[in-house]
Amino acid sequence: EPTSEEEVKRVLDDIKKDLKKGKITVPGISDQLFDTREDFERAGNLVWQIEGISYQGEVTGNVALQKHGKSWVVMSKMRALLSGHDWMGHRVAKAKRVNYYVPEVGRASVYHRVKTMQLDQYLDRTLFIRTSALGVPDLLNEEVMESCAGADAFMDTLIRFLDGPENNAEIIRGFAEKVFSLLAVAARNVEINCHTQKSY
């Protein structure tokens, strides 16, 4: 610790120099503990997926009661992302590929929805769907992770991907780690449909 006025002035001058360089260190705090200014500057600007609604490299959630249209909303987003057309008046960044994981619904029902939303033109080209016929994917499976690289991944609904009750913090933490792993392999965005409680 500084013991004289001269020493205090020297320390303050050093801090000013570090501030000008954009870097200041605090004794006992490692660069690995917090994001640094340099980390933030390297990250670049926000890039939207759907302008004003969702950003690339992030997780988006849609929450509503059961049977209130969440899956239809998600399918309309997928259509906009695959076509590059606006979604509800918002510009979109066209997707290279969309992965839709819907393990709570069977093939016939999903295919009916896909055709209704005119998404069938994208199937097996830029739209890939996994239904209840194939079950819930292991999100940490290497093949699943590779398929998500560069893709917009949609999960419908949250409860089907959990290994226990959705009101359990440990269960949600484990799921969140899997989702963040998908973002780490460069999934463009992960969007998850969630049910709210039936009564309040």
PALUMFI-479518 format. One record per atom (N, C-alpha, C, O, CB): residue in one letter; x, y negated, z negated. Coordinates in steps of 0.1 Angstrom, whole numbers, padded with zeros to 4 digits, always signed. Glycine has a CB too. Layout:
REM PALUMFI-479518
AXYZ ...
This chain:
REM PALUMFI-479518
E+0008+0012+0000 E+0000+0000+0000 E+0009-0012+0000 E+0019-0013-0006 E-0010+0000-0012 P+0005-0023+0007 P+0012-0035+0008 P+0013-0041-0006 P+0004-0041-0014 P+0007-0045+0017 T+0025-0047-0010 T+0027-0052-0023 T+0030-0067-0022 T+0030-0074-0033 T+0038-0045-0030 S+0032-0073-0011 S+0035-0087-0010 S+0027-0093+0002 S+0022-0086+0010 S+0050-0089-0008 E+0026-0106+0001 E+0019-0113+0012 E+0025-0110+0026 E+0018-0109+0036 E+0019-0128+0010 E+0038-0109+0026 E+0045-0107+0039 E+0042-0093+0044 E+0040-0091+0056 E+0061-0108+0036 E+0041-0083+0035 E+0038-0069+0038 E+0023-0069+0043 E+0020-0062+0053 E+0039-0060+0026 V+0014-0076+0037 V+0000-0076+0041 V-0001-0082+0056 V-0008-0077+0064 V-0009-0085+0032 K+0007-0093+0058 K+0007-0099+0072 K+0012-0089+0082 K+0006-0088+0093 K+0015-0112+0072 R+0022-0081+0079 R+0028-0071+0088 R+0018-0061+0091 R+0016-0057+0103 R+0041-0065+0082 V+0011-0056+0081 V+0000-0045+0083 V-0011-0051+0092 V-0015-0044+0101 V-0005-0040+0069 L-0015-0063+0089 L-0026-0069+0097 L-0022-0071+0112 L-0030-0069+0121 L-0030-0083+0091 D-0009-0075+0114 D-0004-0077+0127 D-0004-0063+0135 D-0007-0063+0146 D+0010-0083+0127 D+0000-0053+0128 D+0000-0039+0134 D-0014-0035+0138 D-0016-0029+0148 D+0006-0029+0124 I-0024-0038+0129 I-0038-0035+0132 I-0043-0042+0144 I-0049-0037+0153 I-0047-0038+0120 K-0039-0055+0145 K-0043-0063+0157 K-0037-0058+0170 K-0044-0057+0180 K-0039-0078+0155 K-0025-0053+0169 K-0019-0047+0181 K-0026-0035+0185 K-0028-0032+0197 K-0004-0044+0178 D-0029-0026+0175 D-0036-0014+0178 D-0050-0016+0184 D-0054-0009+0193 D-0037-0005+0165 L-0057-0027+0178 L-0070-0030+0184 L-0069-0035+0198 L-0077-0031+0206 L-0076-0041+0175 K-0059-0042+0201 K-0057-0047+0215 K-0054-0035+0225 K-0059-0035+0236 K-0045-0057+0216 K-0048-0025+0220 K-0045-0013+0228 K-0057-0004+0229 K-0058+0005+0236 K-0033-0005+0222 G-0067-0007+0221 G-0080+0001+0221 G-0079+0013+0212 G-0087+0022+0212 G-0083+0005+0234 K-0068+0014+0204 K-0067+0025+0195 K-0062+0021+0181 K-0053+0013+0179 K-0057+0035+0201 I-0070+0025+0171 I-0066+0023+0158 I-0067+0036+0150 I-0077+0043+0151 I-0074+0011+0151 T-0057+0039+0142 T-0058+0051+0135 T-0060+0048+0120 T-0056+0038+0115 T-0045+0059+0136 V-0068+0057+0114 V-0071+0056+0100 V-0064+0068+0093 V-0067+0080+0097 V-0086+0056+0097 P-0055+0065+0083 P-0048+0077+0077 P-0058+0087+0072 P-0068+0084+0065 P-0039+0071+0065 G-0055+0100+0074 G-0063+0111+0069 G-0075+0115+0078 G-0081+0124+0076 G-0068+0107+0056 I-0077+0107+0089 I-0088+0111+0099 I-0082+0115+0112 I-0075+0107+0119 I-0098+0099+0100 S-0084+0127+0116 S-0078+0132+0128 S-0087+0128+0140 S-0099+0126+0139 S-0077+0147+0127 D-0080+0128+0152 D-0088+0125+0165 D-0097+0137+0168 D-0107+0135+0176 D-0078+0123+0176 Q-0095+0148+0162 Q-0103+0160+0165 Q-0116+0160+0156 Q-0126+0167+0159 Q-0096+0173+0162 L-0117+0151+0146 L-0129+0150+0138 L-0140+0142+0144 L-0151+0144+0142 L-0125+0145+0124 F-0136+0131+0151 F-0145+0122+0157 F-0141+0119+0172 F-0130+0121+0175 F-0146+0109+0149 D-0151+0115+0180 D-0148+0111+0193 D-0141+0098+0193 D-0144+0089+0185 D-0161+0109+0202 T-0130+0096+0201 T-0123+0084+0201 T-0128+0075+0212 T-0136+0078+0220 T-0108+0087+0203 R-0123+0062+0211 R-0127+0053+0221 R-0123+0058+0235 R-0130+0057+0245 R-0120+0039+0219 E-0111+0064+0236 E-0106+0070+0248 E-0115+0081+0253 E-0118+0081+0265 E-0092+0075+0246 D-0120+0089+0244 D-0130+0099+0248 D-0142+0093+0254 D-0147+0098+0265 D-0134+0108+0236 F-0148+0082+0248 F-0160+0076+0253 F-0157+0070+0267 F-0166+0071+0276 F-0164+0065+0244 E-0146+0063+0269 E-0143+0057+0282 E-0141+0067+0293 E-0145+0065+0304 E-0130+0049+0280 R-0135+0079+0289 R-0133+0090+0299 R-0147+0096+0303 R-0148+0102+0314 R-0124+0100+0294 A-0156+0095+0294 A-0169+0102+0296 A-0177+0096+0308 A-0185+0102+0314 A-0178+0101+0284 G-0174+0083+0311 G-0181+0077+0322 G-0195+0072+0319 G-0199+0072+0307 G-0182+0086+0334 N-0202+0068+0329 N-0216+0063+0327 N-0226+0074+0326 N-0224+0085+0331 N-0219+0053+0338 L-0238+0070+0321 L-0249+0079+0321 L-0253+0082+0335 L-0254+0072+0343 L-0261+0074+0312 V-0257+0094+0338 V-0262+0097+0352 V-0275+0104+0350 V-0277+0114+0343 V-0252+0107+0360 W-0286+0098+0355 W-0299+0103+0353 W-0302+0115+0362 W-0297+0117+0373 W-0309+0092+0355 Q-0311+0123+0356 Q-0317+0134+0363 Q-0330+0129+0369 Q-0332+0130+0381 Q-0318+0147+0354 I-0338+0124+0360 I-0350+0117+0364 I-0349+0103+0358 I-0349+0102+0345 I-0364+0125+0359 E-0349+0093+0366 E-0346+0080+0362 E-0355+0075+0351 E-0368+0076+0352 E-0346+0070+0374 G-0350+0070+0340 G-0357+0065+0329 G-0363+0076+0320 G-0370+0073+0310 G-0368+0057+0334 I-0361+0089+0323 I-0367+0100+0315 I-0356+0109+0309 I-0356+0112+0297 I-0376+0107+0323 S-0347+0114+0318 S-0337+0124+0313 S-0324+0122+0320 S-0324+0117+0332 S-0343+0138+0316 Y-0313+0125+0313 Y-0300+0124+0318 Y-0293+0137+0321 Y-0296+0147+0314 Y-0292+0115+0309 Q-0284+0137+0330 Q-0276+0149+0332 Q-0267+0152+0320 Q-0262+0143+0314 Q-0268+0148+0346 G-0265+0165+0318 G-0256+0169+0307 G-0263+0168+0293 G-0257+0169+0283 G-0244+0160+0306 E-0276+0167+0293 E-0284+0166+0281 E-0295+0177+0280 E-0298+0183+0290 E-0289+0152+0279 V-0301+0178+0268 V-0312+0187+0266 V-0325+0178+0266 V-0325+0168+0259 V-0311+0195+0253 T-0335+0182+0273 T-0348+0175+0273 T-0359+0185+0268 T-0359+0197+0271 T-0352+0171+0287 G-0368+0180+0259 G-0378+0188+0254 G-0392+0183+0258 G-0394+0171+0258 G-0377+0189+0239 N-0401+0192+0260 N-0415+0189+0263 N-0423+0196+0252 N-0423+0208+0250 N-0420+0193+0277 V-0431+0188+0244 V-0438+0193+0232 V-0452+0190+0233 V-0456+0179+0236 V-0432+0188+0219 A-0461+0201+0232 A-0475+0199+0232 A-0482+0212+0227 A-0475+0222+0225 A-0481+0196+0246 L-0495+0211+0224 L-0502+0223+0220 L-0502+0233+0231 L-0500+0229+0243 L-0517+0219+0216 Q-0505+0245+0228 Q-0506+0256+0238 Q-0518+0252+0247 Q-0528+0246+0243 Q-0508+0270+0231 K-0516+0256+0260 K-0526+0254+0270 K-0530+0240+0273 K-0541+0236+0276 K-0539+0261+0266 H-0519+0231+0272 H-0521+0217+0274 H-0513+0212+0286 H-0510+0200+0288 H-0518+0209+0262 G-0508+0222+0295 G-0502+0218+0307 G-0487+0216+0308 G-0482+0211+0318 G-0508+0206+0312 K-0480+0221+0297 K-0465+0219+0297 K-0459+0226+0309 K-0450+0220+0316 K-0459+0224+0284 S-0463+0238+0312 S-0457+0246+0323 S-0460+0239+0337 S-0451+0239+0345 S-0462+0260+0323 W-0471+0233+0338 W-0474+0226+0351 W-0466+0214+0352 W-0461+0210+0363 W-0489+0223+0351 V-0464+0207+0341 V-0455+0195+0341 V-0441+0199+0345 V-0435+0192+0354 V-0455+0188+0327 V-0436+0209+0339 V-0423+0214+0342 V-0422+0218+0357 V-0412+0215+0364 V-0419+0226+0333 M-0432+0225+0362 M-0431+0229+0376 M-0432+0217+0386 M-0426+0217+0397 M-0443+0239+0380 S-0439+0207+0382 S-0440+0195+0390 S-0426+0188+0390 S-0422+0182+0400 S-0451+0185+0385 K-0419+0188+0378 K-0405+0183+0378 K-0396+0191+0387 K-0388+0185+0394 K-0400+0183+0363 M-0397+0204+0386 M-0389+0213+0394 M-0391+0210+0409 M-0381+0209+0417 M-0392+0228+0391 R-0403+0208+0413 R-0406+0205+0427 R-0400+0191+0431 R-0394+0191+0442 R-0422+0204+0429 A-0401+0181+0422 A-0394+0169+0426 A-0379+0170+0427 A-0373+0165+0436 A-0398+0158+0415 L-0373+0177+0417 L-0359+0179+0417 L-0354+0187+0429 L-0344+0183+0435 L-0354+0186+0404 L-0361+0197+0433 L-0357+0205+0445 L-0359+0198+0458 L-0352+0199+0468 L-0365+0218+0445 S-0370+0189+0459 S-0373+0182+0471 S-0365+0169+0472 S-0363+0163+0483 S-0387+0179+0473 G-0362+0163+0460 G-0355+0150+0460 G-0365+0139+0460 G-0362+0127+0461 G-0346+0149+0471 H-0378+0142+0459 H-0389+0132+0459 H-0391+0127+0445 H-0389+0134+0435 H-0402+0137+0465 D-0396+0114+0444 D-0399+0108+0431 D-0408+0117+0423 D-0416+0125+0428 D-0406+0095+0433 W-0407+0116+0410 W-0416+0123+0400 W-0423+0113+0392 W-0418+0106+0384 W-0408+0133+0391 M-0436+0112+0395 M-0445+0102+0388 M-0439+0088+0388 M-0440+0081+0378 M-0447+0107+0373 G-0435+0084+0400 G-0429+0071+0402 G-0415+0069+0397 G-0410+0058+0398 G-0438+0061+0394 H-0408+0079+0393 H-0394+0079+0388 H-0385+0086+0399 H-0388+0097+0403 H-0393+0085+0374 R-0375+0079+0402 R-0365+0085+0412 R-0358+0097+0405 R-0356+0097+0393 R-0355+0075+0416 V-0355+0107+0413 V-0348+0119+0408 V-0335+0121+0415 V-0333+0116+0426 V-0357+0132+0410 A-0326+0127+0408 A-0313+0131+0414 A-0315+0145+0419 A-0317+0155+0411 A-0300+0130+0404 K-0315+0148+0432 K-0319+0161+0438 K-0310+0172+0432 K-0298+0170+0430 K-0317+0160+0453 A-0317+0183+0428 A-0310+0194+0422 A-0303+0203+0433 A-0309+0205+0444 A-0319+0202+0414 K-0292+0209+0430 K-0286+0219+0438 K-0293+0232+0437 K-0295+0240+0446 K-0271+0220+0435 R-0297+0234+0424 R-0304+0247+0421 R-0312+0245+0408 R-0308+0238+0399 R-0293+0259+0419 V-0323+0253+0407 V-0331+0253+0395 V-0332+0267+0390 V-0336+0276+0398 V-0345+0246+0397 N-0330+0270+0377 N-0332+0283+0371 N-0344+0281+0362 N-0344+0272+0353 N-0319+0288+0364 Y-0354+0289+0364 Y-0366+0288+0355 Y-0368+0301+0348 Y-0370+0312+0353 Y-0379+0285+0364 Y-0366+0300+0334 Y-0367+0312+0326 Y-0381+0311+0319 Y-0383+0303+0311 Y-0356+0312+0315 V-0390+0321+0323 V-0403+0320+0317 V-0407+0335+0313 V-0416+0341+0319 V-0413+0315+0328 P-0401+0339+0302 P-0402+0353+0298 P-0416+0356+0291 P-0418+0368+0287 P-0391+0357+0289 E-0424+0347+0290 E-0437+0350+0284 E-0448+0352+0294 E-0460+0354+0290 E-0441+0338+0274 V-0445+0351+0307 V-0455+0352+0317 V-0451+0362+0328 V-0439+0363+0331 V-0458+0338+0324 G-0460+0370+0333 G-0457+0380+0343 G-0455+0375+0357 G-0459+0363+0360 G-0468+0391+0343 R-0450+0383+0366 R-0447+0379+0380 R-0459+0374+0387 R-0459+0364+0394 R-0441+0391+0387 A-0471+0381+0386 A-0483+0377+0394 A-0487+0363+0390 A-0490+0355+0399 A-0494+0387+0392 S-0488+0361+0377 S-0492+0348+0372 S-0482+0337+0376 S-0486+0326+0381 S-0494+0348+0357 V-0469+0339+0375 V-0459+0329+0378 V-0459+0327+0393 V-0459+0315+0398 V-0445+0334+0374 Y-0461+0337+0401 Y-0461+0336+0416 Y-0473+0327+0420 Y-0472+0319+0429 Y-0461+0349+0423 H-0484+0330+0414 H-0496+0322+0417 H-0493+0307+0414 H-0497+0298+0422 H-0508+0326+0408 R-0487+0304+0403 R-0484+0290+0399 R-0474+0284+0409 R-0475+0273+0414 R-0478+0289+0385 V-0464+0292+0413 V-0453+0288+0422 V-0459+0284+0436 V-0456+0274+0442 V-0443+0299+0424 K-0468+0293+0441 K-0475+0290+0453 K-0484+0278+0452 K-0485+0269+0461 K-0483+0302+0458 T-0491+0277+0441 T-0500+0265+0439 T-0492+0252+0440 T-0497+0242+0445 T-0508+0266+0426 M-0480+0252+0434 M-0471+0240+0433 M-0462+0239+0446 M-0454+0230+0446 M-0463+0240+0421 Q-0464+0248+0455 Q-0457+0248+0468 Q-0442+0249+0465 Q-0433+0243+0472 Q-0460+0235+0476 L-0438+0257+0455 L-0424+0260+0452 L-0419+0272+0459 L-0407+0275+0458 L-0423+0261+0437 D-0428+0280+0465 D-0423+0293+0470 D-0413+0291+0482 D-0406+0300+0485 D-0436+0301+0476 Q-0414+0279+0488 Q-0404+0276+0499 Q-0390+0276+0494 Q-0380+0277+0502 Q-0408+0263+0506 Y-0388+0274+0481 Y-0374+0273+0475 Y-0369+0286+0469 Y-0358+0288+0466 Y-0374+0262+0465 L-0379+0296+0467 L-0375+0308+0460 L-0363+0315+0467 L-0362+0316+0479 L-0387+0318+0460 D-0354+0320+0459 D-0342+0328+0463 D-0332+0319+0471 D-0322+0325+0476 D-0346+0339+0471 R-0335+0306+0472 R-0325+0297+0479 R-0320+0288+0469 R-0308+0287+0467 R-0332+0290+0491 T-0329+0280+0463 T-0325+0270+0453 T-0333+0271+0441 T-0330+0264+0431 T-0325+0256+0459 L-0343+0280+0440 L-0351+0282+0429 L-0350+0297+0425 L-0353+0306+0433 L-0366+0278+0431 F-0346+0299+0412 F-0345+0313+0407 F-0353+0314+0395 F-0351+0306+0385 F-0330+0316+0405 I-0361+0324+0394 I-0371+0326+0383 I-0369+0339+0376 I-0367+0349+0383 I-0385+0324+0388 R-0370+0339+0363 R-0369+0351+0355 R-0382+0352+0347 R-0384+0343+0338 R-0356+0352+0346 T-0390+0362+0349 T-0403+0363+0342 T-0402+0374+0331 T-0391+0379+0328 T-0414+0367+0352 S-0414+0377+0325 S-0415+0388+0315 S-0410+0401+0320 S-0407+0410+0313 S-0429+0388+0309 A-0411+0403+0334 A-0407+0416+0340 A-0392+0419+0337 A-0389+0431+0335 A-0410+0416+0355 L-0384+0409+0336 L-0370+0411+0333 L-0367+0407+0318 L-0355+0410+0314 L-0362+0402+0342 G-0376+0401+0311 G-0374+0398+0297 G-0366+0386+0295 G-0362+0379+0304 G-0368+0410+0290 V-0364+0384+0282 V-0356+0372+0277 V-0341+0374+0281 V-0336+0384+0277 V-0358+0369+0262 P-0335+0364+0287 P-0321+0366+0291 P-0312+0363+0278 P-0316+0355+0270 P-0317+0356+0302 D-0301+0370+0278 D-0291+0366+0268 D-0283+0354+0273 D-0276+0355+0283 D-0281+0379+0266 L-0286+0343+0267 L-0280+0330+0272 L-0265+0330+0272 L-0259+0321+0278 L-0286+0319+0264 L-0259+0338+0264 L-0244+0339+0263 L-0238+0349+0273 L-0226+0350+0273 L-0240+0341+0249 N-0247+0356+0280 N-0242+0366+0290 N-0234+0358+0301 N-0239+0348+0305 N-0254+0374+0296 E-0223+0363+0304 E-0214+0356+0314 E-0221+0354+0327 E-0220+0343+0333 E-0202+0365+0317 E-0229+0363+0332 E-0236+0361+0345 E-0247+0350+0344 E-0248+0342+0353 E-0243+0374+0349 V-0254+0350+0332 V-0264+0340+0330 V-0257+0326+0329 V-0262+0317+0336 V-0272+0342+0317 M-0246+0325+0322 M-0239+0312+0321 M-0234+0308+0335 M-0235+0296+0338 M-0227+0314+0311 E-0228+0317+0342 E-0223+0313+0356 E-0235+0308+0365 E-0233+0299+0372 E-0216+0325+0362 S-0246+0315+0363 S-0258+0311+0372 S-0263+0297+0368 S-0269+0290+0376 S-0269+0321+0371 C-0260+0292+0356 C-0264+0279+0351 C-0255+0268+0355 C-0258+0256+0354 C-0266+0279+0336 A-0243+0271+0359 A-0233+0261+0362 A-0238+0253+0374 A-0240+0259+0385 A-0219+0267+0365 G-0240+0240+0372 G-0244+0231+0383 G-0260+0231+0385 G-0265+0224+0393 G-0238+0235+0396 A-0267+0240+0377 A-0281+0241+0379 A-0289+0233+0368 A-0283+0230+0357 A-0285+0256+0378 D-0301+0230+0371 D-0311+0225+0361 D-0318+0237+0355 D-0324+0245+0363 D-0321+0214+0367 A-0316+0240+0342 A-0322+0252+0336 A-0334+0248+0328 A-0334+0239+0320 A-0312+0259+0327 F-0345+0255+0331 F-0358+0253+0324 F-0362+0265+0316 F-0361+0276+0321 F-0369+0249+0334 M-0365+0263+0303 M-0369+0274+0295 M-0384+0272+0290 M-0387+0262+0285 M-0360+0276+0282 D-0392+0282+0292 D-0406+0281+0289 D-0411+0294+0282 D-0413+0304+0289 D-0414+0278+0302 T-0413+0294+0270 T-0412+0283+0259 T-0402+0287+0249 T-0397+0299+0248 T-0426+0281+0253 L-0399+0278+0240 L-0389+0279+0230 L-0390+0292+0222 L-0380+0299+0221 L-0389+0267+0221 I-0401+0295+0217 I-0403+0306+0207 I-0398+0319+0213 I-0394+0328+0206 I-0418+0307+0204 R-0399+0321+0227 R-0395+0334+0233 R-0380+0336+0233 R-0375+0347+0235 R-0400+0334+0247 F-0373+0325+0231 F-0358+0326+0231 F-0352+0327+0217 F-0340+0328+0215 F-0352+0314+0238 L-0361+0327+0207 L-0356+0327+0193 L-0356+0341+0187 L-0364+0350+0191 L-0364+0318+0184 D-0346+0344+0178 D-0345+0357+0172 D-0352+0357+0158 D-0349+0365+0150 D-0330+0360+0170 G-0362+0348+0157 G-0370+0347+0144 G-0379+0335+0145 G-0381+0330+0156 G-0360+0346+0132 P-0384+0331+0133 P-0394+0320+0133 P-0388+0307+0137 P-0376+0304+0134 P-0400+0319+0119 E-0396+0299+0144 E-0391+0286+0149 E-0389+0275+0138 E-0383+0265+0140 E-0400+0281+0160 N-0394+0278+0126 N-0393+0269+0115 N-0381+0272+0106 N-0380+0267+0095 N-0406+0268+0107 N-0372+0281+0111 N-0361+0285+0103 N-0348+0278+0109 N-0345+0280+0121 N-0359+0301+0104 A-0342+0270+0101 A-0330+0262+0105 A-0319+0270+0111 A-0313+0266+0121 A-0325+0253+0094 E-0316+0281+0105 E-0305+0290+0110 E-0308+0295+0124 E-0300+0296+0132 E-0302+0302+0100 I-0321+0299+0126 I-0325+0305+0139 I-0324+0294+0149 I-0318+0296+0160 I-0340+0310+0138 I-0328+0282+0146 I-0327+0271+0156 I-0313+0267+0158 I-0309+0264+0170 I-0335+0258+0150 R-0305+0267+0148 R-0290+0264+0150 R-0284+0274+0159 R-0276+0270+0168 R-0283+0264+0136 G-0287+0286+0158 G-0281+0297+0167 G-0286+0294+0181 G-0278+0296+0190 G-0285+0311+0162 F-0298+0291+0183 F-0303+0288+0196 F-0297+0276+0202 F-0293+0276+0214 F-0319+0287+0196 A-0295+0265+0194 A-0289+0253+0199 A-0275+0256+0203 A-0271+0250+0214 A-0289+0242+0188 E-0268+0264+0196 E-0254+0267+0201 E-0254+0274+0214 E-0245+0271+0223 E-0247+0277+0190 K-0264+0282+0217 K-0265+0289+0230 K-0268+0278+0241 K-0262+0278+0252 K-0276+0299+0230 V-0277+0269+0238 V-0280+0259+0248 V-0268+0250+0251 V-0266+0246+0262 V-0292+0250+0243 F-0261+0246+0240 F-0249+0237+0242 F-0239+0245+0250 F-0231+0239+0257 F-0244+0233+0229 S-0238+0258+0249 S-0229+0266+0257 S-0232+0265+0271 S-0223+0264+0280 S-0229+0281+0252 L-0245+0265+0275 L-0249+0263+0289 L-0245+0249+0294 L-0240+0248+0305 L-0264+0264+0290 L-0246+0239+0286 L-0241+0226+0290 L-0226+0225+0291 L-0221+0218+0300 L-0246+0215+0280 A-0219+0233+0283 A-0205+0233+0283 A-0200+0240+0296 A-0189+0236+0301 A-0199+0241+0271 V-0208+0249+0302 V-0203+0255+0315 V-0209+0246+0327 V-0209+0251+0338 V-0208+0269+0316 A-0213+0234+0323 A-0218+0224+0333 A-0231+0227+0339 A-0234+0224+0351 A-0208+0224+0345 A-0241+0232+0331 A-0255+0232+0335 A-0258+0217+0336 A-0254+0209+0328 A-0265+0239+0325 R-0265+0213+0347 R-0267+0198+0349 R-0277+0193+0338 R-0275+0182+0333 R-0273+0196+0363 N-0286+0201+0334 N-0296+0197+0324 N-0303+0209+0319 N-0304+0219+0326 N-0306+0186+0329 V-0307+0210+0306 V-0315+0221+0301 V-0328+0214+0296 V-0327+0205+0288 V-0307+0228+0289 E-0339+0220+0300 E-0352+0215+0296 E-0360+0226+0290 E-0360+0237+0295 E-0360+0209+0308 I-0366+0223+0278 I-0372+0234+0270 I-0386+0229+0267 I-0389+0218+0262 I-0364+0236+0257 N-0396+0238+0270 N-0410+0236+0266 N-0411+0242+0252 N-0406+0252+0248 N-0420+0243+0275 C-0419+0234+0243 C-0421+0239+0229 C-0436+0237+0226 C-0442+0227+0230 C-0412+0231+0219 H-0441+0246+0218 H-0455+0245+0212 H-0454+0237+0199 H-0445+0238+0192 H-0461+0259+0210 T-0464+0229+0197 T-0466+0222+0184 T-0475+0232+0176 T-0480+0241+0181 T-0472+0208+0185 Q-0475+0229+0163 Q-0484+0236+0154 Q-0499+0235+0159 Q-0502+0224+0164 Q-0483+0232+0139 K-0507+0245+0156 K-0521+0244+0161 K-0529+0235+0153 K-0540+0230+0157 K-0527+0258+0160 S-0525+0232+0140 S-0532+0223+0132 S-0522+0214+0124 S-0511+0218+0122 S-0542+0230+0122 Y-0526+0203+0120 Y-0517+0194+0113 Y-0522+0192+0098 Y-0516+0184+0091 Y-0517+0180+0120 
